[in-house]
């Protein structure tokens, strides 16, 4: 599952990372790993902090572009760019904003795809919390609410 997320990041990394002169060629793969890990860390913190319902809503109602999950992942990645790669905060945020929101939107689309069971919401939550959980009951409750 995490490999699939890395592929999503890599597929969206063109302008933000690959073609960006601020990111040296030798650091590009590490930067893409940091982008993936930023998303994973934010999603995992939702599960660990008992905000599973909010996480499910995020994946269920994908039209929410100004979602705090996107902002958190974007800021986390920008901080990594600044702290680990010496990229100025404003430039780091610009890079993060160009990469993280499209990746997260694609992750939502992939999670709903019948062909990609590895990125389904059930599989994602199972990987994030380390156990298998069937969230269909929670999805049904959210649909009724």
N, C-alpha and C positions, 0 to 999 in steps of 0.2 A: 504494500500500500504506500509506504513512504517513498519507494522507488518511483511509483507512478506520479506522486506529487512532484518529485524532482524532475521528472520528464515534463510535467506541465510547466514548471518554472523554466526549464531549459527552452521549451518551445516558445515561451513568451519573453525570453531574455534579450532578444535582438537589440533594439534601440537602447534599452535601459542598462544592459551589462555588456553584451558582446561588442557592440559598436561604440561603447562609451570610452573616450580617452582617459577618463578619471580612474578607470579600473584596468590595471595592468593585465596583460594576457595570462600571465602565470597565476593570477589570483581569481580569474573568472569562475572556475569551477567551485572554488571555496566560497565565493560570493553567492553563487547559486545554491550551494548547500546551506548557507546562512539564511537565504530567503526561505528555503523549504523549512528549515528548523524554526524560523520565526513564526510561520503559519502553524506548525505543529504545536509549538509551545503555547500559543494563544488558544488553540482549540482544546489542548489538553488541560489548560488551566480552567476552562469552562466546565469540563467534566469533573475535575478535582474539587472545584469550588461549589459543586452542587447546582450548576447552572445548565444542566442538561436540557431542560425545557427551552431555554433561550437558544441553545445550540441547534436544537431540532427546528425551532422556528426560523432560524437563519437559513437552514438548508431547505426548509419547506417553502418559504416565501422569499425567493431569490431576487425579487425586484428591489430589495432593501439595499441600496447602494451606500447610504450613509450609515451603515451598521457599525456599532462600536467594535465588533470583531475585526472588521477591515481596518479601522483606524488603529486598533491595538497592534495588529500584525505589521502594518505599515510603519508605525512608530518604532516598534521593536527592531525591525530590519534596518531602518534609518539609523538607529542607535548603534547597531553592529557595524554598519558601514563607517560611521564616524569613529567609533572606539577601536575597531580592529584594522581598518584600512586607511585611517587618517583623512577621510573625505569630510570636507566642511559640512556642518549640519544642514544648511540650506540645500546644498547639492545632494547630500545623502537623502534628504526627504523627497526631493524631486525624483531621484532614481527609484526610491521605494514606492512612490505614488504611481510611477509608470509601470511597475512590475506587479506589486502585490494585489491590487484590486482586480486586474484581469485574470490573474491566476486563481484567485478565490472565486470569482464568478465561473470560471471554467471548472473548478473543482465541484461547485454546486451542480453544474450541468452534467458532469461525469457521474456524480453520485446518483443522479436520477436516471441514468442510462441503463437500459436492460442488458446491454452488451458488456458493461463494465462492472461486474459484481464486486470486484476488489475495492472499488471506490464507493460502494453503496454506503448509505448512512449507517446501517448496522455494522458493516465491516470497519468503517472509520471509527466509530465509537468503541468497538471491541478492541481495536489496536490502541486507541488512546488510553483506555482504562485497564487493558490487559485481561479482560474477560469477555465472554460472549454475552451479549444483551440483545434481546429482541425488542426493538422499540416500536413495533407496530401498534401496541396498545397505546403508547404515548402519542403516536401520530394520529390515531383514531380520536383520542381525547382532544387534541388540538384542532382537528377538523370540525368537531362538534362545537367547540368553544367559539 
